[in-house]
């Protein structure tokens, strides 16, 4: 692929990744509620989920989801239900105290899995790739599937970098909040509100 095409795609990818959406809000919520490491691990999970969507776009599965209202709705409402479940857990723990660096290996593995589920159960991501990638494909060069895969990996790498930076920033915000007991006690509630917002956003999404 031409370097100019890759750079144009990268610029578009960065802008789209930084726009407020379920994934970066999810990373922000985990980083503030727990710590920056939790946000980075969540980012790794989300980007692992991106591999599923990239593969779906390359193999044409995204087109099937787009054409089938039933499949789209099933995936969409499963994702929304999962986010609302996480919100319910956060609201239940609203009175629990928070301490820095409280995560262990098992907790990080759970966060990684949450990230994967969060991304895979959002059908809009598959439709996003289905709409975006073809715009940067050059049919003359052939190997359409390979071009789409390369662009998908470029998107994944920049997303991981940006999500990690968001995690680091949010981690600093968390450190400040922990020093304010009145705010710290509400972290679980804030996280629950964010999860609810993301879940509703996914539930109301259209093909």
TIRO-2110 file (N, C-alpha, C; in Angstrom, 1 decimal):
// TIRO-2110
0.8, -1.2, 0.0, N, 1, A
0.0, 0.0, 0.0, CA, 1, A
0.9, 1.3, 0.0, C, 1, A
0.4, 2.3, -0.6, N, 2, A
1.1, 3.6, -0.6, CA, 2, A
1.1, 4.2, 0.8, C, 2, A
2.3, 4.9, 1.1, N, 3, A
2.5, 5.5, 2.4, CA, 3, A
1.4, 6.6, 2.5, C, 3, A
1.1, 7.3, 1.5, N, 4, A
0.2, 8.4, 1.6, CA, 4, A
-1.2, 7.9, 2.0, C, 4, A
-1.6, 6.7, 1.5, N, 5, A
-2.9, 6.2, 1.8, CA, 5, A
-2.9, 5.8, 3.3, C, 5, A
-1.8, 5.1, 3.8, N, 6, A
-1.7, 4.7, 5.2, CA, 6, A
-1.7, 5.9, 6.1, C, 6, A
-1.1, 7.0, 5.7, N, 7, A
-1.0, 8.2, 6.6, CA, 7, A
-2.4, 8.9, 6.6, C, 7, A
-3.1, 8.9, 5.5, N, 8, A
-4.5, 9.5, 5.5, CA, 8, A
-5.4, 8.6, 6.3, C, 8, A
-5.3, 7.3, 6.2, N, 9, A
-6.1, 6.4, 7.1, CA, 9, A
-5.8, 6.6, 8.5, C, 9, A
-4.5, 6.7, 8.9, N, 10, A
-4.1, 6.9, 10.2, CA, 10, A
-4.6, 8.2, 10.8, C, 10, A
-4.6, 9.3, 10.0, N, 11, A
-5.2, 10.5, 10.5, CA, 11, A
-6.7, 10.4, 10.8, C, 11, A
-7.4, 9.7, 9.9, N, 12, A
-8.8, 9.5, 10.1, CA, 12, A
-9.1, 8.6, 11.3, C, 12, A
-8.3, 7.6, 11.5, N, 13, A
-8.4, 6.7, 12.6, CA, 13, A
-8.2, 7.4, 13.9, C, 13, A
-7.2, 8.2, 14.0, N, 14, A
-6.9, 8.9, 15.3, CA, 14, A
-8.1, 9.9, 15.6, C, 14, A
-8.6, 10.6, 14.6, N, 15, A
-9.8, 11.5, 14.9, CA, 15, A
-11.0, 10.7, 15.4, C, 15, A
-11.3, 9.6, 14.7, N, 16, A
-12.4, 8.8, 15.1, CA, 16, A
-12.3, 8.1, 16.4, C, 16, A
-11.0, 7.7, 16.8, N, 17, A
-10.8, 7.0, 18.0, CA, 17, A
-10.9, 8.0, 19.2, C, 17, A
-10.6, 9.3, 19.0, N, 18, A
-10.6, 10.3, 20.0, CA, 18, A
-12.1, 10.8, 20.2, C, 18, A
-12.9, 10.6, 19.3, N, 19, A
-14.3, 11.0, 19.5, CA, 19, A
-15.0, 10.2, 20.6, C, 19, A
-15.8, 10.9, 21.4, N, 20, A
-16.4, 10.2, 22.6, CA, 20, A
-17.2, 9.0, 22.1, C, 20, A
-16.9, 7.8, 22.6, N, 21, A
-17.6, 6.6, 22.2, CA, 21, A
-17.6, 5.6, 23.3, C, 21, A
-18.2, 4.4, 23.1, N, 22, A
-18.3, 3.4, 24.1, CA, 22, A
-16.9, 2.9, 24.6, C, 22, A
-16.0, 2.7, 23.6, N, 23, A
-14.7, 2.2, 24.0, CA, 23, A
-13.8, 3.1, 24.9, C, 23, A
-13.6, 4.3, 24.4, N, 24, A
-12.8, 5.2, 25.2, CA, 24, A
-13.5, 5.6, 26.5, C, 24, A
-14.8, 5.7, 26.5, N, 25, A
-15.5, 6.0, 27.8, CA, 25, A
-15.3, 4.8, 28.8, C, 25, A
-15.3, 3.6, 28.2, N, 26, A
-15.1, 2.4, 29.1, CA, 26, A
-13.7, 2.4, 29.7, C, 26, A
-12.7, 2.7, 28.9, N, 27, A
-11.3, 2.8, 29.4, CA, 27, A
-11.2, 3.9, 30.4, C, 27, A
-11.9, 5.1, 30.2, N, 28, A
-11.8, 6.2, 31.1, CA, 28, A
-12.5, 5.8, 32.5, C, 28, A
-13.6, 5.1, 32.4, N, 29, A
-14.3, 4.6, 33.6, CA, 29, A
-13.4, 3.7, 34.4, C, 29, A
-12.8, 2.7, 33.8, N, 30, A
-12.0, 1.7, 34.5, CA, 30, A
-10.8, 2.4, 35.1, C, 30, A
-10.2, 3.3, 34.4, N, 31, A
-8.9, 4.0, 34.9, CA, 31, A
-9.2, 4.8, 36.1, C, 31, A
-10.3, 5.6, 36.0, N, 32, A
-10.6, 6.5, 37.2, CA, 32, A
-11.1, 5.6, 38.4, C, 32, A
-11.9, 4.6, 38.1, N, 33, A
-12.5, 3.8, 39.2, CA, 33, A
-11.4, 2.9, 39.9, C, 33, A
-10.4, 2.5, 39.1, N, 34, A
-9.4, 1.6, 39.6, CA, 34, A
-8.0, 2.1, 39.6, C, 34, A
-7.4, 2.1, 38.4, N, 35, A
-6.0, 2.7, 38.3, CA, 35, A
-5.7, 2.6, 36.8, C, 35, A
-4.5, 3.3, 36.4, N, 36, A
-4.2, 3.4, 35.0, CA, 36, A
-3.8, 2.0, 34.5, C, 36, A
-3.3, 1.1, 35.3, N, 37, A
-3.0, -0.3, 34.8, CA, 37, A
-4.3, -1.0, 34.4, C, 37, A
-5.3, -0.8, 35.2, N, 38, A
-6.6, -1.4, 34.9, CA, 38, A
-7.1, -0.8, 33.5, C, 38, A
-6.9, 0.4, 33.3, N, 39, A
-7.3, 1.0, 32.0, CA, 39, A
-6.5, 0.5, 30.8, C, 39, A
-5.2, 0.3, 31.0, N, 40, A
-4.4, -0.3, 30.0, CA, 40, A
-4.7, -1.7, 29.7, C, 40, A
-5.0, -2.5, 30.7, N, 41, A
-5.4, -3.9, 30.5, CA, 41, A
-6.7, -4.0, 29.8, C, 41, A
-7.6, -3.1, 30.2, N, 42, A
-8.9, -3.0, 29.5, CA, 42, A
-8.7, -2.6, 28.0, C, 42, A
-7.8, -1.7, 27.8, N, 43, A
-7.5, -1.3, 26.4, CA, 43, A
-7.0, -2.5, 25.6, C, 43, A
-6.1, -3.4, 26.2, N, 44, A
-5.6, -4.6, 25.6, CA, 44, A
-6.8, -5.5, 25.2, C, 44, A
-7.8, -5.6, 26.1, N, 45, A
-8.9, -6.4, 25.9, CA, 45, A
-9.8, -5.9, 24.7, C, 45, A
-10.0, -4.6, 24.7, N, 46, A
-10.7, -3.9, 23.7, CA, 46, A
-10.1, -4.1, 22.3, C, 46, A
-8.8, -4.0, 22.3, N, 47, A
-8.0, -4.1, 21.0, CA, 47, A
-8.0, -5.6, 20.5, C, 47, A
-8.0, -6.5, 21.5, N, 48, A
-8.1, -7.9, 21.1, CA, 48, A
-9.5, -8.1, 20.5, C, 48, A
-10.5, -7.5, 21.0, N, 49, A
-11.8, -7.6, 20.4, CA, 49, A
-11.9, -7.0, 19.0, C, 49, A
-11.0, -6.0, 18.8, N, 50, A
-11.0, -5.4, 17.4, CA, 50, A
-10.5, -6.4, 16.4, C, 50, A
-9.7, -7.3, 16.8, N, 51, A
-9.2, -8.4, 15.9, CA, 51, A
-10.4, -9.2, 15.4, C, 51, A
-11.4, -9.4, 16.2, N, 52, A
-12.6, -10.1, 15.8, CA, 52, A
-13.3, -9.3, 14.7, C, 52, A
-13.5, -8.0, 14.9, N, 53, A
-14.2, -7.2, 14.0, CA, 53, A
-13.4, -7.0, 12.7, C, 53, A
-12.1, -6.9, 12.8, N, 54, A
-11.2, -6.8, 11.6, CA, 54, A
-11.4, -8.0, 10.8, C, 54, A
-11.3, -9.2, 11.4, N, 55, A
-11.4, -10.4, 10.7, CA, 55, A
-12.8, -10.6, 10.1, C, 55, A
-13.8, -10.1, 10.8, N, 56, A
-15.2, -10.2, 10.3, CA, 56, A
-15.3, -9.3, 9.0, C, 56, A
-14.7, -8.1, 9.0, N, 57, A
-14.7, -7.2, 7.9, CA, 57, A
-14.0, -7.8, 6.7, C, 57, A
-12.8, -8.4, 6.9, N, 58, A
-12.0, -9.0, 5.9, CA, 58, A
-12.8, -10.2, 5.3, C, 58, A
-13.4, -11.0, 6.1, N, 59, A
-14.1, -12.2, 5.6, CA, 59, A
-15.5, -12.0, 5.1, C, 59, A
-16.0, -10.8, 5.3, N, 60, A
-17.3, -10.5, 4.8, CA, 60, A
-18.4, -10.7, 5.8, C, 60, A
-18.1, -11.1, 7.0, N, 61, A
-19.1, -11.4, 8.0, CA, 61, A
-19.8, -10.1, 8.5, C, 61, A
-19.1, -9.0, 8.5, N, 62, A
-19.7, -7.7, 8.9, CA, 62, A
-20.8, -7.4, 7.9, C, 62, A
-20.7, -7.7, 6.7, N, 63, A
-21.7, -7.5, 5.7, CA, 63, A
-23.0, -8.3, 6.0, C, 63, A
-22.8, -9.5, 6.5, N, 64, A
-23.9, -10.3, 6.9, CA, 64, A
-24.7, -9.7, 8.1, C, 64, A
-23.9, -9.2, 9.1, N, 65, A
-24.5, -8.5, 10.2, CA, 65, A
-25.3, -7.3, 9.8, C, 65, A
-24.7, -6.6, 8.9, N, 66, A
-25.3, -5.3, 8.4, CA, 66, A
-26.7, -5.7, 7.7, C, 66, A
-26.7, -6.8, 6.9, N, 67, A
-27.9, -7.1, 6.2, CA, 67, A
-29.0, -7.8, 7.0, C, 67, A
-28.6, -8.3, 8.2, N, 68, A
-29.5, -9.1, 9.0, CA, 68, A
-29.9, -8.2, 10.2, C, 68, A
-31.1, -7.8, 10.2, N, 69, A
-31.6, -7.0, 11.4, CA, 69, A
-31.6, -7.8, 12.6, C, 69, A
-32.0, -9.1, 12.5, N, 70, A
-32.1, -10.0, 13.7, CA, 70, A
-30.7, -10.2, 14.3, C, 70, A
-29.7, -10.5, 13.5, N, 71, A
-28.3, -10.7, 14.0, CA, 71, A
-27.8, -9.4, 14.7, C, 71, A
-28.0, -8.3, 14.0, N, 72, A
-27.5, -7.0, 14.5, CA, 72, A
-28.2, -6.7, 15.9, C, 72, A
-29.5, -7.0, 16.0, N, 73, A
-30.2, -6.7, 17.2, CA, 73, A
-29.8, -7.6, 18.3, C, 73, A
-29.6, -8.9, 18.0, N, 74, A
-29.1, -9.8, 19.1, CA, 74, A
-27.8, -9.4, 19.7, C, 74, A
-26.8, -9.1, 18.8, N, 75, A
-25.5, -8.7, 19.3, CA, 75, A
-25.6, -7.4, 20.0, C, 75, A
-26.4, -6.5, 19.5, N, 76, A
-26.5, -5.1, 20.1, CA, 76, A
-27.1, -5.2, 21.5, C, 76, A
-28.2, -5.9, 21.7, N, 77, A
-28.9, -6.0, 23.0, CA, 77, A
-28.1, -6.9, 24.0, C, 77, A
-27.3, -7.8, 23.5, N, 78, A
-26.4, -8.6, 24.3, CA, 78, A
-25.3, -7.7, 24.9, C, 78, A
-24.8, -6.8, 24.1, N, 79, A
-23.8, -5.8, 24.5, CA, 79, A
-24.4, -4.9, 25.5, C, 79, A
-25.5, -4.3, 25.2, N, 80, A
-26.2, -3.4, 26.1, CA, 80, A
-26.5, -4.0, 27.5, C, 80, A
-27.0, -5.3, 27.4, N, 81, A
-27.3, -6.0, 28.7, CA, 81, A
-26.0, -6.2, 29.5, C, 81, A
-24.9, -6.5, 28.9, N, 82, A
-23.7, -6.7, 29.6, CA, 82, A
-23.2, -5.4, 30.3, C, 82, A
-23.3, -4.3, 29.6, N, 83, A
-22.9, -3.0, 30.2, CA, 83, A
-23.8, -2.6, 31.3, C, 83, A
-25.1, -2.9, 31.2, N, 84, A
-26.1, -2.6, 32.3, CA, 84, A
-25.8, -3.5, 33.5, C, 84, A
-25.4, -4.7, 33.2, N, 85, A
-25.0, -5.6, 34.3, CA, 85, A
-23.8, -5.0, 35.1, C, 85, A
-22.8, -4.5, 34.3, N, 86, A
-21.6, -3.9, 35.0, CA, 86, A
-22.0, -2.7, 35.8, C, 86, A
-23.0, -1.9, 35.2, N, 87, A
-23.5, -0.7, 35.9, CA, 87, A
-24.1, -1.2, 37.2, C, 87, A
-24.9, -2.2, 37.2, N, 88, A
-25.6, -2.7, 38.4, CA, 88, A
-24.6, -3.1, 39.4, C, 88, A
-23.5, -3.8, 39.0, N, 89, A
-22.5, -4.2, 40.0, CA, 89, A
-21.8, -2.9, 40.6, C, 89, A
-21.6, -1.9, 39.8, N, 90, A
-21.0, -0.7, 40.3, CA, 90, A
-21.9, 0.0, 41.3, C, 90, A
-23.2, 0.1, 41.0, N, 91, A
-24.1, 0.7, 41.9, CA, 91, A
-24.3, 0.0, 43.3, C, 91, A
-24.2, -1.4, 43.2, N, 92, A
-24.2, -2.2, 44.4, CA, 92, A
-23.0, -1.9, 45.3, C, 92, A
-21.9, -1.6, 44.7, N, 93, A
-20.6, -1.4, 45.4, CA, 93, A
-20.4, 0.1, 45.7, C, 93, A
-21.4, 0.9, 45.6, N, 94, A
-21.2, 2.4, 45.7, CA, 94, A
-20.6, 2.8, 47.0, C, 94, A
-20.8, 2.0, 48.1, N, 95, A
-20.2, 2.5, 49.4, CA, 95, A
-18.8, 1.9, 49.6, C, 95, A
-18.3, 1.0, 48.7, N, 96, A
-17.0, 0.4, 49.0, CA, 96, A
-15.9, 1.4, 48.8, C, 96, A
-14.9, 1.3, 49.7, N, 97, A
-13.7, 2.3, 49.6, CA, 97, A
-12.8, 1.9, 48.4, C, 97, A
-12.1, 2.8, 47.9, N, 98, A
-11.1, 2.6, 46.9, CA, 98, A
-9.7, 2.8, 47.4, C, 98, A
-8.8, 2.0, 47.0, N, 99, A
-7.4, 2.2, 47.4, CA, 99, A
-6.5, 2.0, 46.2, C, 99, A
-5.4, 2.8, 46.1, N, 100, A
-4.6, 2.6, 44.9, CA, 100, A
-3.9, 1.3, 44.9, C, 100, A
-3.6, 0.8, 43.7, N, 101, A
-2.8, -0.4, 43.4, CA, 101, A
-3.4, -1.6, 44.1, C, 101, A
-4.7, -1.7, 44.1, N, 102, A
-5.4, -2.8, 44.8, CA, 102, A
-5.6, -4.1, 43.8, C, 102, A
-5.2, -3.9, 42.6, N, 103, A
-5.5, -5.0, 41.6, CA, 103, A
-4.5, -6.1, 41.8, C, 103, A
-4.9, -7.3, 41.4, N, 104, A
-4.0, -8.5, 41.4, CA, 104, A
-4.1, -9.1, 40.0, C, 104, A
-3.3, -10.1, 39.8, N, 105, A
-3.3, -10.7, 38.4, CA, 105, A
-4.7, -11.2, 38.0, C, 105, A
-5.4, -11.9, 38.9, N, 106, A
-6.7, -12.4, 38.6, CA, 106, A
-7.7, -11.2, 38.2, C, 106, A
-7.6, -10.1, 38.9, N, 107, A
-8.5, -9.0, 38.6, CA, 107, A
-8.1, -8.4, 37.2, C, 107, A
-6.8, -8.4, 36.9, N, 108, A
-6.4, -7.8, 35.6, CA, 108, A
-6.9, -8.8, 34.4, C, 108, A
-6.9, -10.1, 34.7, N, 109, A
-7.4, -11.0, 33.7, CA, 109, A
-8.9, -10.8, 33.4, C, 109, A
-9.6, -10.5, 34.5, N, 110, A
-11.1, -10.3, 34.4, CA, 110, A
-11.3, -9.0, 33.6, C, 110, A
-10.5, -8.0, 33.9, N, 111, A
-10.6, -6.7, 33.1, CA, 111, A
-10.4, -6.9, 31.7, C, 111, A
-9.4, -7.7, 31.4, N, 112, A
-9.0, -8.0, 30.0, CA, 112, A
-10.2, -8.7, 29.3, C, 112, A
-10.8, -9.6, 29.9, N, 113, A
-12.0, -10.3, 29.4, CA, 113, A
-13.1, -9.4, 29.2, C, 113, A
-13.3, -8.5, 30.2, N, 114, A
-14.4, -7.5, 30.0, CA, 114, A
-14.2, -6.6, 28.8, C, 114, A
-12.9, -6.2, 28.6, N, 115, A
-12.6, -5.4, 27.4, CA, 115, A
-13.0, -6.1, 26.1, C, 115, A
-12.6, -7.4, 26.0, N, 116, A
-12.9, -8.2, 24.8, CA, 116, A
-14.4, -8.3, 24.6, C, 116, A
-15.2, -8.6, 25.7, N, 117, A
-16.6, -8.7, 25.6, CA, 117, A
-17.3, -7.4, 25.2, C, 117, A
-16.8, -6.3, 25.8, N, 118, A
-17.3, -5.0, 25.6, CA, 118, A
-17.2, -4.7, 24.1, C, 118, A
-16.1, -5.0, 23.5, N, 119, A
-15.9, -4.6, 22.1, CA, 119, A
-16.6, -5.6, 21.1, C, 119, A
-16.5, -6.9, 21.4, N, 120, A
-17.1, -7.9, 20.5, CA, 120, A
-18.6, -7.7, 20.5, C, 120, A
-19.2, -7.4, 21.6, N, 121, A
-20.7, -7.3, 21.7, CA, 121, A
-21.2, -5.9, 21.2, C, 121, A
-20.4, -5.1, 20.5, N, 122, A
-20.8, -3.9, 20.0, CA, 122, A
-20.8, -4.0, 18.5, C, 122, A
-21.9, -4.3, 17.8, N, 123, A
-22.0, -4.5, 16.4, CA, 123, A
-21.6, -3.3, 15.6, C, 123, A
-21.7, -2.1, 16.2, N, 124, A
-21.4, -0.9, 15.5, CA, 124, A
-19.9, -0.9, 15.1, C, 124, A
-19.1, -1.6, 15.8, N, 125, A
-17.7, -1.6, 15.5, CA, 125, A
-17.5, -2.3, 14.1, C, 125, A
-18.1, -3.5, 14.0, N, 126, A
-18.1, -4.2, 12.7, CA, 126, A
-18.5, -3.4, 11.5, C, 126, A
-19.7, -2.7, 11.7, N, 127, A
-20.2, -1.8, 10.7, CA, 127, A
-19.3, -0.6, 10.4, C, 127, A
-18.6, -0.2, 11.5, N, 128, A
-17.7, 0.9, 11.3, CA, 128, A
-16.5, 0.5, 10.4, C, 128, A
-16.0, -0.7, 10.6, N, 129, A
-14.9, -1.2, 9.7, CA, 129, A
-15.4, -1.4, 8.3, C, 129, A
-16.6, -1.9, 8.2, N, 130, A
-17.2, -2.2, 6.9, CA, 130, A
-17.4, -0.9, 6.1, C, 130, A
-17.7, 0.2, 6.8, N, 131, A
-17.9, 1.5, 6.1, CA, 131, A
-16.5, 2.2, 5.9, C, 131, A
-15.6, 2.1, 6.8, N, 132, A
-14.4, 2.9, 6.7, CA, 132, A
-13.3, 2.3, 5.8, C, 132, A
-13.0, 1.0, 6.0, N, 133, A
-11.9, 0.4, 5.3, CA, 133, A
-11.9, 0.4, 3.8, C, 133, A
-13.1, 0.2, 3.2, N, 134, A
-13.2, 0.2, 1.7, CA, 134, A
-12.8, 1.5, 1.1, C, 134, A
-13.0, 2.6, 1.9, N, 135, A
-12.7, 4.0, 1.4, CA, 135, A
-11.2, 4.2, 1.1, C, 135, A
-10.3, 3.3, 1.7, N, 136, A
-8.9, 3.5, 1.6, CA, 136, A
-8.3, 2.3, 0.8, C, 136, A
-9.1, 1.5, 0.2, N, 137, A
-8.7, 0.3, -0.6, CA, 137, A
-8.5, 0.8, -2.0, C, 137, A
-7.4, 0.3, -2.6, N, 138, A
-7.1, 0.6, -4.0, CA, 138, A
-7.3, -0.7, -4.8, C, 138, A
-8.4, -0.9, -5.5, N, 139, A
-8.6, -2.2, -6.2, CA, 139, A
-7.6, -2.5, -7.2, C, 139, A
-6.9, -1.5, -7.8, N, 140, A
-5.9, -1.7, -8.8, CA, 140, A
-4.8, -2.5, -8.3, C, 140, A
-4.4, -2.3, -7.0, N, 141, A
-3.3, -3.0, -6.4, CA, 141, A
-3.6, -4.4, -6.1, C, 141, A
-4.9, -4.8, -6.1, N, 142, A
-5.3, -6.2, -5.8, CA, 142, A
-5.1, -6.5, -4.4, C, 142, A
-5.3, -7.8, -4.0, N, 143, A
-5.2, -8.3, -2.6, CA, 143, A
-6.0, -7.4, -1.7, C, 143, A
-7.3, -7.3, -2.0, N, 144, A
-8.2, -6.5, -1.3, CA, 144, A
-8.3, -6.9, 0.2, C, 144, A
-8.4, -8.2, 0.5, N, 145, A
-8.5, -8.7, 1.8, CA, 145, A
-7.2, -8.3, 2.6, C, 145, A
-6.1, -8.4, 2.0, N, 146, A
-4.8, -8.1, 2.7, CA, 146, A
-4.7, -6.6, 3.0, C, 146, A
-5.2, -5.8, 2.0, N, 147, A
-5.2, -4.3, 2.3, CA, 147, A
-6.1, -4.0, 3.4, C, 147, A
-7.3, -4.6, 3.5, N, 148, A
-8.2, -4.4, 4.6, CA, 148, A
-7.6, -4.8, 5.9, C, 148, A
-6.9, -5.9, 5.9, N, 149, A
-6.3, -6.4, 7.1, CA, 149, A
-5.2, -5.5, 7.6, C, 149, A
-4.4, -5.0, 6.7, N, 150, A
-3.3, -4.1, 7.1, CA, 150, A
-3.9, -2.8, 7.7, C, 150, A
-4.9, -2.2, 7.1, N, 151, A
-5.6, -1.1, 7.6, CA, 151, A
-6.2, -1.3, 9.0, C, 151, A
-6.7, -2.5, 9.1, N, 152, A
-7.3, -2.9, 10.4, CA, 152, A
-6.3, -2.9, 11.5, C, 152, A
-5.1, -3.5, 11.2, N, 153, A
-4.0, -3.5, 12.2, CA, 153, A
-3.5, -2.1, 12.5, C, 153, A
-3.4, -1.3, 11.5, N, 154, A
-3.0, 0.1, 11.8, CA, 154, A
-4.0, 0.8, 12.7, C, 154, A
-5.3, 0.6, 12.5, N, 155, A
-6.3, 1.1, 13.4, CA, 155, A
-6.1, 0.6, 14.8, C, 155, A
-5.9, -0.7, 14.9, N, 156, A
-5.8, -1.4, 16.2, CA, 156, A
-4.6, -0.8, 17.0, C, 156, A
-3.4, -0.6, 16.3, N, 157, A
-2.2, -0.1, 17.0, CA, 157, A
-2.4, 1.3, 17.5, C, 157, A
-3.0, 2.1, 16.7, N, 158, A
-3.2, 3.5, 17.1, CA, 158, A
-4.2, 3.6, 18.2, C, 158, A
-5.2, 2.7, 18.2, N, 159, A
-6.2, 2.7, 19.2, CA, 159, A
-5.6, 2.3, 20.5, C, 159, A
-4.8, 1.3, 20.5, N, 160, A
-4.1, 0.8, 21.7, CA, 160, A
-3.2, 1.9, 22.3, C, 160, A
-2.5, 2.7, 21.5, N, 161, A
-1.7, 3.8, 22.0, CA, 161, A
-2.5, 4.9, 22.6, C, 161, A
-3.6, 5.3, 21.9, N, 162, A
-4.5, 6.3, 22.4, CA, 162, A
-5.2, 5.9, 23.7, C, 162, A
-5.7, 4.7, 23.7, N, 163, A
-6.4, 4.2, 24.9, CA, 163, A
-5.5, 4.2, 26.1, C, 163, A
-4.2, 3.8, 25.8, N, 164, A
-3.2, 3.7, 26.9, CA, 164, A
-2.9, 5.1, 27.5, C, 164, A
-2.9, 6.1, 26.6, N, 165, A
-2.6, 7.5, 27.0, CA, 165, A
-3.8, 8.0, 27.8, C, 165, A
-5.0, 7.6, 27.4, N, 166, A
-6.2, 8.0, 28.1, CA, 166, A
-6.2, 7.4, 29.5, C, 166, A
-5.7, 6.1, 29.6, N, 167, A
-5.6, 5.5, 30.9, CA, 167, A
-4.6, 6.2, 31.8, C, 167, A
-3.5, 6.6, 31.2, N, 168, A
-2.5, 7.3, 32.1, CA, 168, A
-3.0, 8.6, 32.6, C, 168, A
-3.7, 9.4, 31.7, N, 169, A
-4.3, 10.6, 32.1, CA, 169, A
-5.4, 10.4, 33.2, C, 169, A
-6.3, 9.4, 32.9, N, 170, A
-7.3, 9.2, 33.9, CA, 170, A
-6.8, 8.7, 35.2, C, 170, A
-5.7, 7.9, 35.2, N, 171, A
-5.0, 7.5, 36.4, CA, 171, A
-4.6, 8.6, 37.3, C, 171, A
-4.1, 9.7, 36.6, N, 172, A
-3.7, 10.9, 37.4, CA, 172, A
-4.9, 11.6, 38.0, C, 172, A
-6.0, 11.6, 37.2, N, 173, A
-7.2, 12.1, 37.8, CA, 173, A
-7.7, 11.4, 39.0, C, 173, A
-7.5, 10.0, 38.9, N, 174, A
-7.9, 9.2, 40.0, CA, 174, A
-7.1, 9.5, 41.3, C, 174, A
-5.8, 9.6, 41.1, N, 175, A
-4.9, 9.9, 42.2, CA, 175, A
-5.4, 11.2, 42.9, C, 175, A
-5.8, 12.2, 42.1, N, 176, A
-6.3, 13.4, 42.7, CA, 176, A
-7.6, 13.2, 43.5, C, 176, A
-8.5, 12.4, 42.8, N, 177, A
-9.8, 12.1, 43.4, CA, 177, A
-9.7, 11.3, 44.7, C, 177, A
-8.7, 10.4, 44.8, N, 178, A
-8.6, 9.5, 46.0, CA, 178, A
-8.2, 10.4, 47.2, C, 178, A
-7.6, 11.5, 46.9, N, 179, A
-7.2, 12.5, 48.0, CA, 179, A
-8.4, 13.3, 48.5, C, 179, A
-9.5, 13.1, 47.8, N, 180, A
-10.8, 13.8, 48.2, CA, 180, A
-11.8, 12.8, 48.6, C, 180, A
-11.8, 12.4, 49.9, N, 181, A
-12.7, 11.3, 50.3, CA, 181, A
-14.2, 11.5, 49.9, C, 181, A
-14.7, 12.7, 49.9, N, 182, A
-16.1, 12.9, 49.5, CA, 182, A
-16.4, 12.5, 48.1, C, 182, A
-15.4, 12.7, 47.2, N, 183, A
-15.5, 12.3, 45.8, CA, 183, A
-15.2, 10.8, 45.6, C, 183, A
-14.2, 10.4, 46.3, N, 184, A
-13.8, 9.0, 46.2, CA, 184, A
-14.9, 8.0, 46.5, C, 184, A
-15.7, 8.4, 47.5, N, 185, A
-16.8, 7.5, 47.9, CA, 185, A
-17.9, 7.3, 46.8, C, 185, A
-17.8, 8.2, 45.8, N, 186, A
-18.8, 8.2, 44.8, CA, 186, A
-18.2, 7.6, 43.5, C, 186, A
-17.0, 7.1, 43.5, N, 187, A
-16.4, 6.6, 42.3, CA, 187, A
-17.2, 5.4, 41.7, C, 187, A
-17.7, 4.5, 42.5, N, 188, A
-18.5, 3.4, 42.0, CA, 188, A
-19.7, 3.9, 41.3, C, 188, A
-20.4, 4.9, 41.9, N, 189, A
-21.6, 5.4, 41.4, CA, 189, A
-21.3, 6.1, 40.0, C, 189, A
-20.2, 6.9, 40.0, N, 190, A
-19.8, 7.5, 38.7, CA, 190, A
-19.5, 6.5, 37.6, C, 190, A
-18.9, 5.4, 38.0, N, 191, A
-18.6, 4.3, 37.1, CA, 191, A
-19.9, 3.7, 36.6, C, 191, A
-20.8, 3.5, 37.5, N, 192, A
-22.1, 2.9, 37.2, CA, 192, A
-22.9, 3.8, 36.2, C, 192, A
-22.8, 5.1, 36.4, N, 193, A
-23.5, 6.0, 35.5, CA, 193, A
-22.9, 5.9, 34.1, C, 193, A
-21.5, 5.9, 34.0, N, 194, A
-20.9, 5.8, 32.7, CA, 194, A
-21.3, 4.5, 32.0, C, 194, A
-21.3, 3.4, 32.8, N, 195, A
-21.6, 2.1, 32.1, CA, 195, A
-23.1, 2.1, 31.6, C, 195, A
-24.0, 2.7, 32.4, N, 196, A
-25.4, 2.9, 32.0, CA, 196, A
-25.5, 3.7, 30.7, C, 196, A
-24.7, 4.8, 30.7, N, 197, A
-24.8, 5.6, 29.5, CA, 197, A
-24.3, 4.9, 28.3, C, 197, A
-23.2, 4.1, 28.4, N, 198, A
-22.6, 3.3, 27.3, CA, 198, A
-23.6, 2.3, 26.8, C, 198, A
-24.2, 1.6, 27.8, N, 199, A
-25.2, 0.5, 27.5, CA, 199, A
-26.4, 1.0, 26.7, C, 199, A
-26.9, 2.2, 27.2, N, 200, A
-28.0, 2.8, 26.5, CA, 200, A
-27.6, 3.3, 25.1, C, 200, A
-26.4, 3.8, 25.0, N, 201, A
-25.9, 4.2, 23.7, CA, 201, A
-25.8, 3.1, 22.7, C, 201, A
-25.4, 1.9, 23.1, N, 202, A
-25.3, 0.7, 22.3, CA, 202, A
-26.7, 0.2, 22.0, C, 202, A
-27.6, 0.2, 23.0, N, 203, A
-29.0, -0.3, 22.7, CA, 203, A
-29.7, 0.6, 21.7, C, 203, A
-29.5, 1.9, 21.7, N, 204, A
-30.2, 2.8, 20.8, CA, 204, A
-29.5, 2.9, 19.4, C, 204, A
-28.4, 2.2, 19.2, N, 205, A
-27.7, 2.3, 18.0, CA, 205, A
-28.5, 1.6, 16.9, C, 205, A
-28.3, 2.2, 15.6, N, 206, A
-29.1, 1.6, 14.5, CA, 206, A
-28.1, 1.2, 13.4, C, 206, A
-28.6, 0.3, 12.5, N, 207, A
-27.8, -0.2, 11.4, CA, 207, A
-27.4, 0.9, 10.5, C, 207, A
END
